[in-house]
Amino acid sequence: MTQDIFITTAATYGMLAVVFGAFGAHALKKILNEDQLKSYEVGIKYQMYHAIVLLILGFNNQYITSGIFWCFAVGIFLFSFSIYGLVISAAKNRKLRFLGPITPLGGLLLVTGWLLLLINTIF
């Protein structure tokens, strides 16, 4: 796993978090209720937090492992993007229920990425 992959992935997810955040704050604010908007914001926050972690890891070669990368990269996608899909589809009264079980799977991958980082740091 190379430094460039970490940084490119981090930059992509970070950029998308800003775009999706602006979209939520402006366009979606009119169609989402308060709880839906809070859920959407959780997806944005987790996406940005983990994009920053990928960026930091990209600049710190000693922690670069493919396991950490894949857990964070796939975890971000499954967790945050399933929340976006659930919230937007619910607002349009077409809730995509199949996305419900995907969110915790993404969360589990994020936790696993942190665990792998911890293990890699200790050993």
Order of alpha helices (4+ residues) and beta strands (2+ residues): alpha-alpha-alpha-alpha
